[in-house]
Amino acid sequence: MVRLFHDVKIDWLGKRRFFIGLSIMLLLAGMGMALYRHKFHW
């Protein structure tokens, strides 16, 4: 088995605010697109 990454250490909890913000932005973008498609392409 080939290992591509060795000893990767990423501080996920330290970057949680960034990832939560990114998640909220993607969620809002998806909801906005769904509402746009429902209103104009129905």
C-alpha distance matrix in Angstrom:
0.0 3.8 6.5 9.6 12.1 13.0 16.0 17.3 20.8 22.9 26.3 26.3 29.6 31.2 30.6 31.6 35.0 33.4 31.0 33.9 36.1 33.6 33.2 36.9 37.5 35.1 36.7 40.2 39.3 38.1 41.2 43.4 41.9 42.4 46.0 46.7 45.5 47.5 50.6 50.7 48.8 50.3
3.8 0.0 3.8 6.3 9.2 10.6 14.0 15.1 18.8 20.8 24.4 24.6 28.1 29.4 28.6 30.0 33.2 31.3 29.2 32.3 34.3 31.7 31.6 35.4 35.7 33.4 35.4 38.7 37.6 36.7 40.0 41.9 40.5 41.3 44.9 45.3 44.3 46.6 49.5 49.4 47.8 49.5
6.5 3.8 0.0 3.8 5.7 7.0 10.3 11.3 15.0 17.1 20.7 21.2 24.6 25.8 25.2 26.7 29.9 28.2 26.3 29.4 31.4 29.1 29.2 33.0 33.3 31.4 33.4 36.6 35.8 35.1 38.3 40.2 39.1 40.1 43.5 44.0 43.3 45.6 48.4 48.5 47.1 48.8
9.6 6.3 3.8 0.0 3.8 6.8 10.2 10.2 13.9 15.5 19.2 19.7 23.3 24.1 23.1 24.9 27.9 25.8 24.0 27.4 29.1 26.5 27.0 30.8 30.8 28.9 31.2 34.3 33.3 32.8 36.2 37.8 36.7 37.9 41.3 41.6 41.0 43.5 46.1 46.1 44.8 46.8
12.1 9.2 5.7 3.8 0.0 3.8 6.6 6.4 10.2 12.1 15.8 16.6 20.2 20.8 20.2 22.2 25.2 23.4 21.9 25.3 27.1 24.9 25.5 29.2 29.5 28.0 30.2 33.3 32.5 32.4 35.6 37.3 36.5 37.8 41.0 41.5 41.2 43.5 46.1 46.3 45.3 47.2
13.0 10.6 7.0 6.8 3.8 0.0 3.8 5.7 9.2 12.1 15.6 17.1 20.3 20.9 20.9 23.0 26.2 24.8 23.5 26.8 28.8 27.0 27.6 31.3 31.8 30.6 32.7 35.8 35.3 35.3 38.3 40.1 39.6 40.8 43.9 44.5 44.4 46.6 49.2 49.5 48.6 50.4
16.0 14.0 10.3 10.2 6.6 3.8 0.0 3.8 6.2 9.7 12.8 14.7 17.6 18.1 18.7 20.8 24.1 23.1 22.1 25.2 27.3 26.0 26.6 30.1 31.0 30.1 32.1 35.0 35.0 35.1 37.9 39.7 39.6 40.8 43.7 44.6 44.7 46.7 49.2 49.8 49.1 50.8
17.3 15.1 11.3 10.2 6.4 5.7 3.8 0.0 3.8 6.4 9.9 11.5 14.7 15.2 15.3 17.5 20.6 19.5 18.4 21.7 23.7 22.3 23.0 26.5 27.2 26.4 28.5 31.4 31.3 31.5 34.4 36.1 36.0 37.3 40.2 41.0 41.2 43.3 45.7 46.3 45.7 47.5
20.8 18.8 15.0 13.9 10.2 9.2 6.2 3.8 0.0 3.8 6.6 9.0 11.7 11.9 12.7 14.9 18.1 17.4 16.8 19.8 21.9 21.0 21.9 25.1 26.1 25.8 27.7 30.4 30.7 31.2 33.7 35.5 35.9 37.2 39.7 40.7 41.3 43.2 45.5 46.2 46.0 47.7
22.9 20.8 17.1 15.5 12.1 12.1 9.7 6.4 3.8 0.0 3.8 5.7 8.8 8.8 9.0 11.4 14.5 13.6 13.1 16.1 18.1 17.3 18.4 21.5 22.5 22.3 24.3 26.9 27.2 27.9 30.4 32.1 32.5 33.9 36.4 37.4 38.1 40.0 42.1 43.0 42.8 44.6
26.3 24.4 20.7 19.2 15.8 15.6 12.8 9.9 6.6 3.8 0.0 3.8 5.6 5.3 6.6 8.9 11.9 11.9 11.8 14.3 16.4 16.5 17.5 20.2 21.5 21.9 23.5 25.9 26.8 27.7 29.7 31.5 32.4 33.7 35.8 37.1 38.1 39.8 41.7 42.8 43.0 44.6
26.3 24.6 21.2 19.7 16.6 17.1 14.7 11.5 9.0 5.7 3.8 0.0 3.8 5.4 5.3 6.2 9.7 9.8 8.8 11.1 13.7 13.6 14.1 16.9 18.5 18.7 20.1 22.7 23.6 24.3 26.3 28.2 29.1 30.3 32.4 33.8 34.8 36.3 38.4 39.6 39.7 41.2
29.6 28.1 24.6 23.3 20.2 20.3 17.6 14.7 11.7 8.8 5.6 3.8 0.0 3.8 5.3 5.0 8.3 9.9 9.4 10.6 13.4 14.3 14.6 16.8 18.9 19.6 20.5 22.8 24.3 25.1 26.6 28.6 30.0 31.0 32.8 34.5 35.7 36.9 38.8 40.4 40.7 42.0
31.2 29.4 25.8 24.1 20.8 20.9 18.1 15.2 11.9 8.8 5.3 5.4 3.8 0.0 3.8 5.6 7.7 8.9 9.9 11.5 13.3 14.4 15.7 17.5 19.1 20.3 21.6 23.5 24.9 26.2 27.8 29.3 30.8 32.2 33.8 35.2 36.7 38.2 39.8 41.1 41.7 43.2
30.6 28.6 25.2 23.1 20.2 20.9 18.7 15.3 12.7 9.0 6.6 5.3 5.3 3.8 0.0 3.8 5.6 5.5 6.5 8.8 10.2 10.9 12.5 14.5 15.7 16.8 18.5 20.3 21.4 22.8 24.6 26.0 27.3 28.9 30.6 31.8 33.2 34.9 36.5 37.7 38.2 39.9
31.6 30.0 26.7 24.9 22.2 23.0 20.8 17.5 14.9 11.4 8.9 6.2 5.0 5.6 3.8 0.0 3.8 5.4 5.1 5.9 8.4 9.7 10.3 12.1 14.1 15.2 16.2 18.2 19.7 20.9 22.3 24.0 25.6 26.8 28.4 29.9 31.4 32.7 34.4 35.9 36.5 37.8
35.0 33.2 29.9 27.9 25.2 26.2 24.1 20.6 18.1 14.5 11.9 9.7 8.3 7.7 5.6 3.8 0.0 3.8 5.5 5.1 6.1 8.5 9.8 10.5 12.2 14.2 15.2 16.5 18.2 19.9 21.0 22.3 24.3 25.7 26.9 28.3 30.2 31.5 32.8 34.3 35.3 36.7
33.4 31.3 28.2 25.8 23.4 24.8 23.1 19.5 17.4 13.6 11.9 9.8 9.9 8.9 5.5 5.4 3.8 0.0 3.8 5.5 5.2 6.1 8.6 10.0 10.6 12.3 14.2 15.4 16.5 18.3 20.0 21.0 22.5 24.4 25.8 26.8 28.5 30.3 31.6 32.7 33.6 35.3
31.0 29.2 26.3 24.0 21.9 23.5 22.1 18.4 16.8 13.1 11.8 8.8 9.4 9.9 6.5 5.1 5.5 3.8 0.0 3.8 5.4 4.9 6.0 8.5 9.8 10.4 12.0 14.1 15.2 16.3 18.2 19.7 21.0 22.4 24.2 25.5 26.8 28.4 30.1 31.4 31.8 33.4
33.9 32.3 29.4 27.4 25.3 26.8 25.2 21.7 19.8 16.1 14.3 11.1 10.6 11.5 8.8 5.9 5.1 5.5 3.8 0.0 3.8 5.4 5.0 6.2 8.6 9.9 10.4 12.3 14.2 15.3 16.4 18.2 20.0 21.1 22.5 24.2 25.7 26.9 28.5 30.2 30.8 32.1
36.1 34.3 31.4 29.1 27.1 28.8 27.3 23.7 21.9 18.1 16.4 13.7 13.4 13.3 10.2 8.4 6.1 5.2 5.4 3.8 0.0 3.8 5.4 5.1 6.2 8.7 9.8 10.6 12.2 14.2 15.3 16.4 18.3 20.0 21.1 22.3 24.3 25.7 26.9 28.3 29.4 30.9
33.6 31.7 29.1 26.5 24.9 27.0 26.0 22.3 21.0 17.3 16.5 13.6 14.3 14.4 10.9 9.7 8.5 6.1 4.9 5.4 3.8 0.0 3.8 5.5 5.1 6.2 8.5 10.0 10.5 12.3 14.3 15.3 16.5 18.4 20.0 20.9 22.5 24.3 25.8 26.8 27.5 29.3
33.2 31.6 29.2 27.0 25.5 27.6 26.6 23.0 21.9 18.4 17.5 14.1 14.6 15.7 12.5 10.3 9.8 8.6 6.0 5.0 5.4 3.8 0.0 3.8 5.5 5.2 6.1 8.6 9.9 10.6 12.3 14.2 15.4 16.5 18.4 19.9 21.1 22.5 24.4 25.8 26.2 27.6
36.9 35.4 33.0 30.8 29.2 31.3 30.1 26.5 25.1 21.5 20.2 16.9 16.8 17.5 14.5 12.1 10.5 10.0 8.5 6.2 5.1 5.5 3.8 0.0 3.8 5.5 5.0 6.1 8.5 9.8 10.5 12.1 14.2 15.3 16.4 18.1 19.9 21.0 22.4 24.1 25.0 26.3
37.5 35.7 33.3 30.8 29.5 31.8 31.0 27.2 26.1 22.5 21.5 18.5 18.9 19.1 15.7 14.1 12.2 10.6 9.8 8.6 6.2 5.1 5.5 3.8 0.0 3.8 5.4 5.2 6.1 8.6 9.9 10.4 12.2 14.2 15.3 16.3 18.2 19.9 21.0 22.2 23.3 25.0
35.1 33.4 31.4 28.9 28.0 30.6 30.1 26.4 25.8 22.3 21.9 18.7 19.6 20.3 16.8 15.2 14.2 12.3 10.4 9.9 8.7 6.2 5.2 5.5 3.8 0.0 3.8 5.5 5.0 6.1 8.6 9.8 10.5 12.2 14.2 15.2 16.4 18.2 19.9 21.0 21.4 23.1
36.7 35.4 33.4 31.2 30.2 32.7 32.1 28.5 27.7 24.3 23.5 20.1 20.5 21.6 18.5 16.2 15.2 14.2 12.0 10.4 9.8 8.5 6.1 5.0 5.4 3.8 0.0 3.8 5.5 5.2 6.2 8.6 10.0 10.6 12.4 14.2 15.5 16.5 18.4 20.1 20.5 21.7
40.2 38.7 36.6 34.3 33.3 35.8 35.0 31.4 30.4 26.9 25.9 22.7 22.8 23.5 20.3 18.2 16.5 15.4 14.1 12.3 10.6 10.0 8.6 6.1 5.2 5.5 3.8 0.0 3.8 5.4 5.1 6.0 8.6 9.8 10.5 12.1 14.1 15.2 16.4 18.1 19.2 20.5
39.3 37.6 35.8 33.3 32.5 35.3 35.0 31.3 30.7 27.2 26.8 23.6 24.3 24.9 21.4 19.7 18.2 16.5 15.2 14.2 12.2 10.5 9.9 8.5 6.1 5.0 5.5 3.8 0.0 3.8 5.5 5.1 6.2 8.6 9.9 10.4 12.2 14.2 15.3 16.3 17.2 19.1
38.1 36.7 35.1 32.8 32.4 35.3 35.1 31.5 31.2 27.9 27.7 24.3 25.1 26.2 22.8 20.9 19.9 18.3 16.3 15.3 14.2 12.3 10.6 9.8 8.6 6.1 5.2 5.4 3.8 0.0 3.8 5.4 5.2 6.2 8.7 9.8 10.6 12.2 14.3 15.4 15.6 17.1
41.2 40.0 38.3 36.2 35.6 38.3 37.9 34.4 33.7 30.4 29.7 26.3 26.6 27.8 24.6 22.3 21.0 20.0 18.2 16.4 15.3 14.3 12.3 10.5 9.9 8.6 6.2 5.1 5.5 3.8 0.0 3.8 5.5 5.1 6.2 8.6 9.9 10.5 12.3 14.3 15.0 15.8
43.4 41.9 40.2 37.8 37.3 40.1 39.7 36.1 35.5 32.1 31.5 28.2 28.6 29.3 26.0 24.0 22.3 21.0 19.7 18.2 16.4 15.3 14.2 12.1 10.4 9.8 8.6 6.0 5.1 5.4 3.8 0.0 3.8 5.4 5.2 6.1 8.6 9.8 10.6 12.1 13.5 15.0
41.9 40.5 39.1 36.7 36.5 39.6 39.6 36.0 35.9 32.5 32.4 29.1 30.0 30.8 27.3 25.6 24.3 22.5 21.0 20.0 18.3 16.5 15.4 14.2 12.2 10.5 10.0 8.6 6.2 5.2 5.5 3.8 0.0 3.8 5.5 5.0 6.0 8.5 9.9 10.5 11.0 13.0
42.4 41.3 40.1 37.9 37.8 40.8 40.8 37.3 37.2 33.9 33.7 30.3 31.0 32.2 28.9 26.8 25.7 24.4 22.4 21.1 20.0 18.4 16.5 15.3 14.2 12.2 10.6 9.8 8.6 6.2 5.1 5.4 3.8 0.0 3.8 5.5 5.2 6.1 8.6 10.2 10.1 11.1
46.0 44.9 43.5 41.3 41.0 43.9 43.7 40.2 39.7 36.4 35.8 32.4 32.8 33.8 30.6 28.4 26.9 25.8 24.2 22.5 21.1 20.0 18.4 16.4 15.3 14.2 12.4 10.5 9.9 8.7 6.2 5.2 5.5 3.8 0.0 3.8 5.5 5.0 6.1 8.6 9.8 10.4
46.7 45.3 44.0 41.6 41.5 44.5 44.6 41.0 40.7 37.4 37.1 33.8 34.5 35.2 31.8 29.9 28.3 26.8 25.5 24.2 22.3 20.9 19.9 18.1 16.3 15.2 14.2 12.1 10.4 9.8 8.6 6.1 5.0 5.5 3.8 0.0 3.8 5.5 5.2 6.0 7.8 9.6
45.5 44.3 43.3 41.0 41.2 44.4 44.7 41.2 41.3 38.1 38.1 34.8 35.7 36.7 33.2 31.4 30.2 28.5 26.8 25.7 24.3 22.5 21.1 19.9 18.2 16.4 15.5 14.1 12.2 10.6 9.9 8.6 6.0 5.2 5.5 3.8 0.0 3.8 5.5 5.5 5.1 7.1
47.5 46.6 45.6 43.5 43.5 46.6 46.7 43.3 43.2 40.0 39.8 36.3 36.9 38.2 34.9 32.7 31.5 30.3 28.4 26.9 25.7 24.3 22.5 21.0 19.9 18.2 16.5 15.2 14.2 12.2 10.5 9.8 8.5 6.1 5.0 5.5 3.8 0.0 3.8 5.9 5.8 5.4
50.6 49.5 48.4 46.1 46.1 49.2 49.2 45.7 45.5 42.1 41.7 38.4 38.8 39.8 36.5 34.4 32.8 31.6 30.1 28.5 26.9 25.8 24.4 22.4 21.0 19.9 18.4 16.4 15.3 14.3 12.3 10.6 9.9 8.6 6.1 5.2 5.5 3.8 0.0 3.8 6.1 6.1
50.7 49.4 48.5 46.1 46.3 49.5 49.8 46.3 46.2 43.0 42.8 39.6 40.4 41.1 37.7 35.9 34.3 32.7 31.4 30.2 28.3 26.8 25.8 24.1 22.2 21.0 20.1 18.1 16.3 15.4 14.3 12.1 10.5 10.2 8.6 6.0 5.5 5.9 3.8 0.0 3.8 5.9
48.8 47.8 47.1 44.8 45.3 48.6 49.1 45.7 46.0 42.8 43.0 39.7 40.7 41.7 38.2 36.5 35.3 33.6 31.8 30.8 29.4 27.5 26.2 25.0 23.3 21.4 20.5 19.2 17.2 15.6 15.0 13.5 11.0 10.1 9.8 7.8 5.1 5.8 6.1 3.8 0.0 3.8
50.3 49.5 48.8 46.8 47.2 50.4 50.8 47.5 47.7 44.6 44.6 41.2 42.0 43.2 39.9 37.8 36.7 35.3 33.4 32.1 30.9 29.3 27.6 26.3 25.0 23.1 21.7 20.5 19.1 17.1 15.8 15.0 13.0 11.1 10.4 9.6 7.1 5.4 6.1 5.9 3.8 0.0
